[in-house]
Amino acid sequence: MHGGESKAFIPVRIAVMTVSDTRTRENDTSGNVLEARIKDAGHTIAARVIVPDDRGKIAAQLRSWIDDPQVDVVISTGGTGLTGRDVTPEAFRSVFEKEIDGFSVLFHRISFEKIGTSTIQSRACAGVAKGTYLFALPGSPGAVKDGWDGILKAQLDSRQKPCNFIDIMPRLKER
């Protein structure tokens, strides 16, 4: 940037997926926290769904959004733990073209400051597929706040320096 120039904010279209066998729209606290933060940051909610803890159903929803030109980013909450029903990372990784390894590392660093070694039980992950960013956050409101406030809010802001996810969006589909 030269002189006093500043970049304009570029809102993106974000789809929100809550992964749960028990949540409904009425009691989806983490999904509500995420939706509010996305809107407060100036972005658009492209879609919001609750998907059961089923690898095939999660992956199918991801593929649908990856193929939808009206979705730039997908953020999920839930299903990243260690129990038998927690299959969100496996579903996400089945559609990734590239994994964003640093996301998990940074998420754990931020989370450690708040919950200590308990962060080790999360398998938060992120990647890219066909030009769509995909982020899987744990299912607690605190983890959603850590992921959004500590990483995604800045990286999904075109004004973030020295770099951000928005700047490279046009190049994600390069071959």
C-alpha positions in Angstrom: 0.0 0.0 0.0 1.2 3.5 -0.8 0.8 6.6 1.3 -2.4 6.7 3.3 -4.3 4.1 1.2 -6.2 1.5 3.0 -7.8 -1.6 1.7 -11.6 -2.0 1.6 -13.4 -4.6 3.7 -14.6 -7.4 1.5 -17.5 -9.4 3.1 -17.6 -13.1 2.3 -20.4 -15.6 2.3 -20.1 -18.1 5.2 -22.0 -21.3 5.7 -22.3 -22.6 9.3 -22.7 -26.2 10.1 -23.4 -27.6 13.6 -22.5 -31.2 13.9 -24.6 -32.9 16.5 -27.0 -35.7 17.2 -28.7 -33.7 19.9 -28.7 -30.0 19.0 -31.7 -28.2 17.5 -31.8 -24.6 16.2 -33.4 -23.6 19.5 -30.5 -25.0 21.7 -27.5 -24.6 19.3 -25.6 -22.2 21.5 -22.3 -22.6 19.6 -23.9 -22.1 16.2 -25.7 -19.0 17.6 -22.4 -17.6 18.9 -20.7 -18.3 15.6 -23.5 -16.7 13.5 -23.6 -13.6 15.7 -19.8 -13.1 15.4 -19.9 -13.6 11.6 -22.6 -11.0 11.2 -21.0 -8.6 13.6 -17.8 -8.8 11.5 -19.8 -7.7 8.4 -19.9 -11.1 6.6 -23.0 -12.8 5.2 -24.5 -16.1 6.5 -24.9 -18.1 3.2 -26.6 -21.0 5.0 -26.9 -22.7 8.4 -27.6 -26.3 9.1 -27.4 -29.0 11.8 -26.0 -32.3 10.5 -25.8 -35.5 12.6 -22.5 -37.0 13.7 -22.3 -39.0 10.5 -19.2 -38.9 8.3 -21.0 -39.4 5.0 -23.7 -36.7 5.8 -21.1 -34.2 6.9 -19.0 -34.8 3.8 -22.1 -34.6 1.5 -23.0 -31.2 3.0 -19.5 -30.0 2.6 -19.4 -31.1 -1.1 -22.7 -29.4 -1.7 -21.3 -26.1 -0.3 -18.0 -26.5 -2.0 -19.9 -26.7 -5.3 -22.1 -23.7 -4.5 -20.6 -20.5 -5.9 -22.6 -18.6 -3.2 -20.5 -20.1 -0.4 -16.9 -18.8 0.1 -16.2 -20.3 3.5 -17.6 -23.1 5.7 -17.2 -23.1 9.4 -18.5 -26.0 11.5 -18.8 -26.5 15.2 -18.9 -29.9 16.9 -17.7 -33.4 16.4 -14.0 -32.7 16.7 -13.4 -34.7 19.9 -12.1 -38.2 20.6 -15.3 -40.2 21.1 -16.6 -42.8 18.7 -19.3 -40.4 17.3 -16.7 -37.6 16.7 -16.1 -37.8 12.9 -16.0 -34.2 11.8 -12.2 -34.1 11.1 -12.4 -37.3 9.1 -15.3 -36.0 7.0 -13.5 -32.7 6.4 -10.2 -34.3 5.5 -12.0 -36.5 2.9 -12.9 -33.4 0.9 -9.7 -31.2 1.5 -7.5 -30.6 -1.5 -5.0 -28.9 0.9 -4.9 -28.8 4.6 -4.2 -25.6 6.5 -1.9 -27.2 9.1 -1.2 -23.9 10.9 -4.9 -23.5 11.8 -4.9 -26.4 14.2 -1.5 -25.4 15.7 -2.7 -21.8 16.3 -6.1 -22.9 17.6 -4.4 -25.1 20.2 -2.1 -22.4 21.3 -5.0 -20.0 21.8 -7.1 -22.7 23.5 -4.2 -23.7 25.8 -4.1 -20.2 27.3 -7.7 -20.7 28.4 -8.2 -24.4 29.1 -4.7 -25.7 29.5 -3.9 -29.2 28.5 -7.5 -30.1 27.9 -7.0 -28.6 24.4 -5.3 -31.8 23.4 -8.8 -33.5 23.2 -9.8 -31.3 20.2 -9.1 -32.1 16.6 -9.9 -28.7 15.1 -8.8 -28.6 11.5 -8.9 -26.5 8.3 -8.4 -26.8 4.6 -9.3 -25.7 1.1 -11.3 -27.5 -1.6 -12.2 -26.0 -5.0 -11.6 -22.5 -3.8 -13.7 -22.8 -0.6 -12.2 -22.5 2.8 -13.3 -25.1 5.3 -12.8 -24.8 9.1 -13.9 -27.3 11.8 -14.1 -25.9 15.3 -15.0 -27.8 18.5 -18.6 -27.7 19.7 -18.3 -25.5 22.8 -19.1 -21.8 22.7 -15.7 -21.1 24.2 -13.9 -23.0 21.5 -16.0 -21.1 18.8 -15.0 -17.8 20.4 -11.4 -18.9 20.5 -11.4 -20.0 16.8 -13.3 -16.9 15.5 -11.9 -14.2 17.8 -8.4 -15.5 17.8 -7.9 -16.6 14.1 -10.8 -16.4 11.7 -12.0 -12.8 12.3 -8.6 -11.5 11.3 -7.8 -13.9 8.5 -11.2 -13.4 6.9 -10.7 -9.6 7.0 -9.3 -8.3 3.7 -7.6 -5.4 5.7 -5.5 -7.8 7.8 -1.8 -7.2 7.3 0.6 -8.6 6.3 -1.7 -11.2 4.7 -5.0 -12.8 5.0 -7.2 -15.6 3.5 -9.2 -13.1 1.4 -6.2 -11.8 -0.5 -5.4 -15.2 -1.9 -9.0 -16.3 -2.6 -8.8 -15.5 -6.3 -5.8 -17.8 -6.6 -7.1 -20.8 -4.8 -8.3 -22.5 -7.9 -5.0 -22.1 -9.8 -3.5 -25.2 -11.3 
